[in-house]
C-alpha cells in the first residue's frame, strides 16, 4: 500500500476537521472514512455486544486484582535466604561481604 504524501492532511485542515467543519473535496478518502464512522450501526454489527462487554469487564476486574497483588519473584526467596547479592551471608567459605577470600570453616575435615 502506497501513501500519497501530496494528499496528506495539513495541520490547518486537521484543526478544521476536529472543530467539526466539513471535509473539502481535496480529501475524498477522509470524507468517506468519516461518513462510514458516523453512520448508524447495522443490526448484525451489534450481535454479541453484551457478551463481549461482560467478558471485557471480567478481564478488567481480574487484571485489577492481579495488579494489586504483589508478585512473588524467585529472587525474593533467595534474597531472604542469602541476603543482598553483595553480602553472601550463608555461603560457607566466603567472608560476609562476598570478597571470595576463604575463611577458616573446617573444610576439608582436619584443617583449620
DSSP file (Angstrom, degrees, kcal/mol; ACC not computed):
  #  RESIDUE AA STRUCTURE BP1 BP2  ACC     N-H-->O    O-->H-N    N-H-->O    O-->H-N    TCO  KAPPA ALPHA  PHI   PSI    X-CA   Y-CA   Z-CA
    1    1 A X              0   0    0      0, 0.0     2,-0.3     0, 0.0     0, 0.0   0.000 360.0 360.0 360.0 126.7    0.0    0.0    0.0
    2    2 A X        -     0   0    0      2,-0.0     2,-0.5     0, 0.0     0, 0.0  -0.689 360.0-139.7 -98.6 150.9    1.5    3.3   -1.0
    3    3 A X        -     0   0    0     -2,-0.3     2,-1.0     5,-0.0     3,-0.1  -0.936   9.2-142.9-110.5 125.8    1.0    6.6    0.7
    4    4 A X    >   -     0   0    0     -2,-0.5     3,-1.2     1,-0.2     4,-0.1  -0.778  12.8-168.4 -90.1 105.0    0.5    9.7   -1.4
    5    5 A X  G >  S+     0   0    0     -2,-1.0     3,-1.1     1,-0.3    -1,-0.2   0.736  80.9  64.5 -69.4 -22.5    2.3   12.4    0.5
    6    6 A X  G 3  S+     0   0    0      1,-0.2    -1,-0.3    -3,-0.1    -2,-0.0   0.750 101.3  51.1 -72.8 -21.1    0.9   15.2   -1.5
    7    7 A X  G <  S+     0   0    0     -3,-1.2    -1,-0.2     2,-0.1    -2,-0.2   0.257  82.0 130.2 -97.7  12.1   -2.6   14.4   -0.2
    8    8 A X    <   -     0   0    0     -3,-1.1     2,-0.2     1,-0.1    -3,-0.0  -0.334  66.7-103.1 -67.2 146.5   -1.6   14.4    3.4
    9    9 A X        -     0   0    0      4,-0.1     2,-0.1     1,-0.1    -1,-0.1  -0.488  33.2-138.1 -70.2 134.7   -3.7   16.5    5.8
   10   10 A X     >  -     0   0    0     -2,-0.2     4,-2.4     1,-0.1     5,-0.2  -0.449  24.9-108.1 -83.4 167.6   -2.2   19.8    6.8
   11   11 A X  H  > S+     0   0    0      1,-0.2     4,-2.3     2,-0.2     5,-0.2   0.888 120.9  52.5 -62.9 -38.6   -2.3   21.0   10.4
   12   12 A X  H  > S+     0   0    0      2,-0.2     4,-2.0     1,-0.2    -1,-0.2   0.914 110.4  47.2 -64.5 -43.5   -4.8   23.6    9.4
   13   13 A X  H  > S+     0   0    0      2,-0.2     4,-2.4     1,-0.2    -2,-0.2   0.895 111.2  51.7 -65.5 -39.3   -7.1   21.0    7.7
   14   14 A X  H  X S+     0   0    0     -4,-2.4     4,-2.5     1,-0.2    -2,-0.2   0.910 109.5  49.3 -64.3 -41.3   -6.8   18.7   10.7
   15   15 A X  H  X S+     0   0    0     -4,-2.3     4,-1.7     2,-0.2    -1,-0.2   0.888 110.5  51.5 -64.4 -38.0   -7.8   21.5   13.1
   16   16 A X  H  X>S+     0   0    0     -4,-2.0     5,-2.2     2,-0.2     4,-0.6   0.924 110.8  47.2 -63.3 -44.2  -10.8   22.3   10.9
   17   17 A X  H ><5S+     0   0    0     -4,-2.4     3,-1.1     1,-0.2    -2,-0.2   0.906 111.6  50.7 -65.2 -41.5  -12.0   18.7   10.8
   18   18 A X  H 3<5S+     0   0    0     -4,-2.5    -1,-0.2     1,-0.3    -2,-0.2   0.808 105.5  56.8 -66.5 -28.5  -11.6   18.5   14.6
   19   19 A X  H 3<5S-     0   0    0     -4,-1.7    -1,-0.3    -5,-0.2    -2,-0.2   0.628 124.4-104.6 -76.7 -12.5  -13.6   21.6   15.0
   20   20 A X  T <<5S+     0   0    0     -3,-1.1    -3,-0.2    -4,-0.6    -2,-0.1   0.473  70.9 143.8 104.8   3.1  -16.5   20.0   13.1
   21   21 A X      < -     0   0    0     -5,-2.2    -1,-0.3    -6,-0.2    -2,-0.0  -0.422  57.9 -97.4 -70.9 151.6  -16.1   21.7    9.7
   22   22 A X        -     0   0    0      1,-0.1     2,-0.3    -2,-0.1    -1,-0.1  -0.333  38.6-106.8 -69.2 153.3  -16.9   19.6    6.7
   23   23 A X        -     0   0    0      1,-0.1    -1,-0.1    -3,-0.1   -10,-0.0  -0.629  36.8-125.9 -80.9 136.1  -14.0   18.0    4.8
   24   24 A X    >   -     0   0    0     -2,-0.3     3,-1.4     1,-0.1     7,-0.2  -0.152  26.3 -98.5 -76.3 174.3  -13.3   19.6    1.5
   25   25 A X  T 3  S+     0   0    0      1,-0.3     3,-0.4     6,-0.0    -1,-0.1   0.607 113.0  77.2 -70.5 -10.8  -13.2   17.8   -1.9
   26   26 A X  T 3  S+     0   0    0      1,-0.3    -1,-0.3     2,-0.1     2,-0.2   0.627  97.5  45.8 -75.2 -10.5   -9.4   17.7   -1.7
   27   27 A X    <>  +     0   0    0     -3,-1.4     4,-1.8     1,-0.1    -1,-0.3  -0.604  62.4 157.2-129.5  72.4   -9.6   14.8    0.7
   28   28 A X  H  > S+     0   0    0     -3,-0.4     4,-2.1    -2,-0.2     5,-0.2   0.851  74.8  55.3 -67.9 -33.1  -12.1   12.3   -0.7
   29   29 A X  H  > S+     0   0    0      1,-0.2     4,-2.2     2,-0.2    -1,-0.2   0.910 108.7  48.0 -65.5 -40.3  -10.7    9.3    1.3
   30   30 A X  H  > S+     0   0    0      1,-0.2     4,-2.6     2,-0.2     5,-0.2   0.888 109.7  51.9 -67.5 -38.4  -11.1   11.2    4.6
   31   31 A X  H  X S+     0   0    0     -4,-1.8     4,-1.9     2,-0.2    -1,-0.2   0.888 110.6  48.6 -66.6 -36.7  -14.6   12.2    3.8
   32   32 A X  H  X S+     0   0    0     -4,-2.1     4,-2.2     2,-0.2    -2,-0.2   0.901 112.0  49.7 -66.4 -40.2  -15.5    8.6    3.0
   33   33 A X  H  X S+     0   0    0     -4,-2.2     4,-2.2     1,-0.2    -2,-0.2   0.926 112.1  46.6 -64.4 -44.9  -13.9    7.4    6.2
   34   34 A X  H  X S+     0   0    0     -4,-2.6     4,-1.8     1,-0.2    -1,-0.2   0.864 111.2  52.6 -67.1 -35.1  -15.8   10.0    8.3
   35   35 A X  H  X S+     0   0    0     -4,-1.9     4,-0.6    -5,-0.2    -1,-0.2   0.902 111.1  46.7 -66.4 -39.9  -19.1    9.1    6.6
   36   36 A X  H  < S+     0   0    0     -4,-2.2     3,-0.5     1,-0.2    -2,-0.2   0.874 112.8  49.9 -69.0 -36.0  -18.6    5.4    7.4
   37   37 A X  H  < S+     0   0    0     -4,-2.2    -1,-0.2     1,-0.2    -2,-0.2   0.813 112.6  46.3 -72.9 -29.2  -17.6    6.2   11.0
   38   38 A X  H  < S+     0   0    0     -4,-1.8    -1,-0.2    -5,-0.2    -2,-0.2   0.491  88.6 108.0 -93.0  -1.9  -20.6    8.4   11.6
   39   39 A X  S  < S-     0   0    0     -4,-0.6     3,-0.1    -3,-0.5     2,-0.0  -0.393  81.4 -99.0 -71.7 151.7  -23.2    6.1   10.0
   40   40 A X        -     0   0    0      1,-0.1    -1,-0.1    -2,-0.1    -2,-0.1  -0.384  49.1 -96.4 -67.3 151.4  -25.6    4.3   12.3
   41   41 A X        -     0   0    0      1,-0.1     2,-0.2    -3,-0.1    -1,-0.1  -0.343  31.8-118.2 -71.6 149.2  -24.6    0.7   13.1
   42   42 A X    >>  -     0   0    0      1,-0.1     3,-1.3    -3,-0.1     4,-0.7  -0.552  26.7-116.3 -77.5 151.1  -26.1   -2.3   11.2
   43   43 A X  G >4 S+     0   0    0      1,-0.3     3,-0.8    -2,-0.2     4,-0.2   0.866 114.6  53.8 -59.6 -36.4  -28.1   -4.7   13.3
   44   44 A X  G 34 S+     0   0    0      1,-0.2     3,-0.5     2,-0.2    -1,-0.3   0.631  97.4  66.4 -77.0  -9.6  -25.6   -7.6   12.7
   45   45 A X  G <4 S+     0   0    0     -3,-1.3    -1,-0.2     1,-0.2    -2,-0.2   0.780 101.3  49.4 -73.5 -26.0  -22.7   -5.4   13.9
   46   46 A X  S X< S+     0   0    0     -3,-0.8     3,-1.8    -4,-0.7     4,-0.3   0.379  78.0 125.1 -95.6   4.1  -24.2   -5.4   17.4
   47   47 A X  T 3  S+     0   0    0     -3,-0.5    -3,-0.0     1,-0.3    -4,-0.0  -0.487  84.3   8.3 -67.0 126.3  -24.7   -9.2   17.7
   48   48 A X  T 3> S+     0   0    0     -2,-0.3     4,-2.1     3,-0.0    -1,-0.3   0.586  86.4 131.3  81.9  11.1  -23.0  -10.4   20.8
   49   49 A X  H <> S+     0   0    0     -3,-1.8     4,-2.6     1,-0.2     5,-0.2   0.898  70.4  52.0 -64.9 -39.8  -22.2   -7.0   22.1
   50   50 A X  H  > S+     0   0    0     -4,-0.3     4,-2.3     1,-0.2    -1,-0.2   0.909 110.8  47.6 -63.5 -41.9  -23.5   -7.7   25.6
   51   51 A X  H  > S+     0   0    0      2,-0.2     4,-2.4     1,-0.2    -1,-0.2   0.899 112.3  49.4 -66.4 -39.7  -21.4  -10.9   25.9
   52   52 A X  H  X S+     0   0    0     -4,-2.1     4,-2.4     2,-0.2    -2,-0.2   0.921 111.4  48.5 -65.8 -43.1  -18.3   -9.1   24.7
   53   53 A X  H  X S+     0   0    0     -4,-2.6     4,-2.4     2,-0.2    -2,-0.2   0.895 111.5  50.2 -64.6 -39.1  -18.8   -6.2   27.2
   54   54 A X  H  X S+     0   0    0     -4,-2.3     4,-2.2     2,-0.2    -1,-0.2   0.912 111.5  48.3 -65.2 -41.6  -19.3   -8.7   30.0
   55   55 A X  H  X S+     0   0    0     -4,-2.4     4,-2.3     2,-0.2    -2,-0.2   0.893 111.2  51.1 -64.9 -38.9  -16.1  -10.6   29.1
   56   56 A X  H  X S+     0   0    0     -4,-2.4     4,-2.4     2,-0.2    -2,-0.2   0.922 110.0  48.8 -63.8 -44.1  -14.2   -7.3   28.9
   57   57 A X  H  X S+     0   0    0     -4,-2.4     4,-2.3     1,-0.2    -2,-0.2   0.886 110.9  50.8 -64.9 -38.0  -15.4   -6.2   32.3
   58   58 A X  H  X S+     0   0    0     -4,-2.2     4,-2.4     2,-0.2     5,-0.2   0.922 110.7  49.2 -63.5 -42.6  -14.4   -9.6   33.8
   59   59 A X  H  X S+     0   0    0     -4,-2.3     4,-2.2     1,-0.2    -2,-0.2   0.897 110.8  49.8 -64.3 -39.7  -11.0   -9.3   32.3
   60   60 A X  H  X S+     0   0    0     -4,-2.4     4,-2.2     2,-0.2    -1,-0.2   0.916 111.0  49.6 -65.4 -42.1  -10.5   -5.8   33.6
   61   61 A X  H  X S+     0   0    0     -4,-2.3     4,-2.1     1,-0.2    -2,-0.2   0.921 112.7  45.9 -64.2 -43.4  -11.6   -6.9   37.1
   62   62 A X  H  X S+     0   0    0     -4,-2.4     4,-2.3     1,-0.2    -1,-0.2   0.868 112.0  52.2 -68.9 -33.7   -9.2   -9.9   37.2
   63   63 A X  H  X S+     0   0    0     -4,-2.2     4,-2.3    -5,-0.2    -1,-0.2   0.887 108.3  51.5 -67.2 -37.3   -6.4   -7.7   35.8
   64   64 A X  H  X S+     0   0    0     -4,-2.2     4,-1.8     2,-0.2    -2,-0.2   0.913 111.5  46.7 -65.1 -41.4   -7.0   -5.1   38.6
   65   65 A X  H  X S+     0   0    0     -4,-2.1     4,-1.4     1,-0.2    -2,-0.2   0.905 113.1  49.1 -66.8 -39.6   -6.8   -7.9   41.3
   66   66 A X  H  < S+     0   0    0     -4,-2.3    -2,-0.2     1,-0.2    -1,-0.2   0.871 111.9  48.8 -68.0 -35.2   -3.7   -9.3   39.8
   67   67 A X  H  < S+     0   0    0     -4,-2.3    -1,-0.2     1,-0.2    -2,-0.2   0.830 109.1  53.1 -72.8 -30.8   -2.1   -5.9   39.6
   68   68 A X  H  < S+     0   0    0     -4,-1.8     2,-0.5    -5,-0.2    -1,-0.2   0.797  96.7  76.4 -74.3 -27.6   -3.0   -5.1   43.2
   69   69 A X  S  < S-     0   0    0     -4,-1.4     2,-0.1    -5,-0.1     0, 0.0  -0.724  88.7-123.4 -85.6 126.0   -1.4   -8.4   44.5
   70   70 A X        -     0   0    0     -2,-0.5     2,-0.2     1,-0.1    -2,-0.1  -0.452  26.8-120.6 -69.5 139.8    2.4   -8.2   44.6
   71   71 A X        -     0   0    0     -2,-0.1     2,-0.7    -4,-0.1    -1,-0.1  -0.556  15.2-130.5 -80.4 143.2    4.1  -10.9   42.6
   72   72 A X        -     0   0    0     -2,-0.2     2,-0.3     4,-0.0    -1,-0.0  -0.842  26.9-159.5 -92.1 119.7    6.5  -13.3   44.3
   73   73 A X    >>  -     0   0    0     -2,-0.7     3,-1.0     1,-0.1     4,-0.9  -0.692  25.0-121.6-100.6 155.1    9.6  -13.5   42.4
   74   74 A X  H 3> S+     0   0    0     -2,-0.3     4,-1.2     1,-0.3     3,-0.3   0.825 111.4  55.7 -64.6 -30.8   12.1  -16.3   42.6
   75   75 A X  H 3> S+     0   0    0      1,-0.2     4,-2.6     2,-0.2    -1,-0.3   0.688  94.3  67.6 -79.4 -14.4   14.9  -14.0   43.6
   76   76 A X  H <> S+     0   0    0     -3,-1.0     4,-2.1     2,-0.2    -1,-0.2   0.893 101.5  48.0 -69.4 -36.2   12.9  -12.7   46.6
   77   77 A X  H  X S+     0   0    0     -4,-0.9     4,-2.0    -3,-0.3    -2,-0.2   0.908 113.3  48.1 -67.2 -40.4   13.2  -16.1   48.2
   78   78 A X  H  X>S+     0   0    0     -4,-1.2     4,-3.8     2,-0.2     5,-0.5   0.901 110.1  51.9 -64.9 -39.5   16.9  -16.1   47.5
   79   79 A X  H  X5S+     0   0    0     -4,-2.6     4,-2.0     1,-0.2    -1,-0.2   0.894 109.4  49.5 -65.7 -38.6   17.3  -12.7   48.9
   80   80 A X  H  <5S+     0   0    0     -4,-2.1    -1,-0.2     2,-0.2    -2,-0.2   0.906 119.8  38.1 -64.1 -39.5   15.6  -13.7   52.1
   81   81 A X  H  <5S+     0   0    0     -4,-2.0    -2,-0.2    -5,-0.1    -3,-0.2   0.920 132.8  21.9 -78.0 -44.8   17.8  -16.7   52.4
   82   82 A X  H  <5S-     0   0    0     -4,-3.8     7,-1.5     1,-0.3     8,-0.3   0.619  98.3-132.2-103.4 -15.7   21.1  -15.3   51.2
   83   83 A X     << -     0   0    0     -4,-2.0    -1,-0.3    -5,-0.5    -2,-0.1  -0.367  58.2 -19.0  87.8-176.3   20.8  -11.6   51.7
   84   84 A X  S >  S-     0   0    0      1,-0.1     3,-2.2    -2,-0.1     5,-0.2  -0.242  73.8-107.5 -60.7 155.4   21.7   -9.0   49.1
   85   85 A X  T 3  S+     0   0    0      1,-0.3     3,-0.3     3,-0.1    -1,-0.1   0.792 119.3  54.0 -59.0 -29.9   24.0  -10.2   46.3
   86   86 A X  T 3  S+     0   0    0      1,-0.2    -1,-0.3     2,-0.0     2,-0.2   0.486 106.2  56.8 -82.6  -0.3   26.9   -8.3   47.7
   87   87 A X    <   -     0   0    0     -3,-2.2     2,-1.9    11,-0.1    -1,-0.2  -0.578  65.8-176.7-130.5  68.3   26.5   -9.9   51.1
   88   88 A X    >   +     0   0    0     -3,-0.3     3,-0.6    -2,-0.2    10,-0.3  -0.467  15.3 169.5 -71.7  87.3   26.7  -13.6   50.7
   89   89 A X  T 3   +     0   0    0     -2,-1.9    -1,-0.2    -7,-1.5     5,-0.1   0.922  65.7  35.6 -71.9 -48.2   26.0  -14.3   54.3
   90   90 A X  T 3  S+     0   0    0     -8,-0.3     2,-0.7    -3,-0.2    -1,-0.2   0.148  83.0 114.8-101.7  20.6   25.3  -18.0   54.5
   91   91 A X    X   -     0   0    0     -3,-0.6     3,-1.2    -9,-0.1     7,-0.1  -0.810  66.1-129.3 -91.1 117.0   27.8  -19.3   51.9
   92   92 A X  T 3  S+     0   0    0     -2,-0.7     3,-0.1     1,-0.2    -2,-0.1  -0.373  89.1  27.9 -65.9 142.0   30.5  -21.4   53.6
   93   93 A X  T 3  S+     0   0    0      1,-0.3     2,-0.4    11,-0.1    -1,-0.2   0.546 102.6  95.6  88.5   7.8   34.0  -20.5   52.7
   94   94 A X  S <  S-     0   0    0     -3,-1.2    -1,-0.3     8,-0.2     8,-0.1  -0.947  74.7-113.3-129.8 151.9   33.3  -16.8   52.0
   95   95 A X    >   -     0   0    0      6,-0.4     3,-2.1    -2,-0.4     5,-0.2  -0.390  40.5-102.7 -73.4 160.0   33.5  -13.7   54.0
   96   96 A X  T 3  S+     0   0    0      1,-0.3    -1,-0.1     2,-0.1    -6,-0.1   0.803 121.9  53.5 -57.1 -29.2   30.3  -11.9   54.9
   97   97 A X  T 3  S-     0   0    0    -10,-0.2    -1,-0.3    -8,-0.1    -8,-0.1   0.496 111.5-119.7 -87.9   0.0   30.9   -9.3   52.2
   98   98 A X    <   +     0   0    0     -3,-2.1    -2,-0.1   -10,-0.3   -11,-0.1   0.849  60.7 148.1  74.4  34.6   31.4  -11.9   49.5
   99   99 A X        -     0   0    0      2,-0.2     3,-0.1     1,-0.1    -1,-0.1   0.674  61.7-120.0 -77.9 -14.5   35.0  -10.9   48.6
  100  100 A X        +     0   0    0      1,-0.3     2,-0.5    -5,-0.2    -1,-0.1   0.448  68.0 136.7  90.9  -0.6   35.9  -14.5   47.7
  101  101 A X        -     0   0    0      1,-0.1    -6,-0.4    -6,-0.0    -1,-0.3  -0.712  57.3-122.1 -81.1 122.4   38.6  -14.7   50.3
  102  102 A X        -     0   0    0     -2,-0.5     2,-0.3    -8,-0.1    -8,-0.2  -0.325  25.1-158.3 -65.8 145.3   38.3  -18.1   52.0
  103  103 A X        -     0   0    0     -8,-0.0     2,-0.4    -2,-0.0   -10,-0.1  -0.881  34.1 -89.3-117.6 155.3   37.8  -18.1   55.7
  104  104 A X        +     0   0    0     -2,-0.3     8,-0.1     1,-0.2   -11,-0.1  -0.483  58.8 150.4 -66.5 121.3   38.6  -21.0   58.1
  105  105 A X        -     0   0    0     -2,-0.4    -1,-0.2     2,-0.3     3,-0.1   0.302  67.2 -96.8-135.0   6.2   35.5  -23.1   58.3
  106  106 A X        +     0   0    0      1,-0.3     2,-0.4     5,-0.1     4,-0.2   0.720  67.6 159.6  86.5  19.8   36.8  -26.6   58.9
  107  107 A X        +     0   0    0      2,-0.1    -2,-0.3     3,-0.1    -1,-0.3  -0.993  59.4  33.2-125.4 132.5   36.7  -27.9   55.3
  108  108 A X  S >  S-     0   0    0     -2,-0.4     3,-1.7    -3,-0.1    -2,-0.1   0.636 113.4-100.8 -66.9 160.0   38.2  -30.2   54.4
  109  109 A X  T 3  S+     0   0    0      1,-0.3    -2,-0.1    -2,-0.2     3,-0.1  -0.180 105.4  27.7 -56.8 141.4   38.0  -32.0   57.7
  110  110 A X  T 3  S+     0   0    0      1,-0.3     2,-0.4    -4,-0.2    -1,-0.3   0.332 100.6  99.4  90.8  -6.9   41.0  -31.8   59.9
  111  111 A X    <         0   0    0     -3,-1.7    -1,-0.3    -5,-0.1    -5,-0.1  -0.877 360.0 360.0-111.9 146.0   42.2  -28.4   58.5
  112  112 A X              0   0    0     -2,-0.4    -1,-0.1    -6,-0.1    -8,-0.1   0.309 360.0 360.0-131.5 360.0   41.6  -25.1   60.1
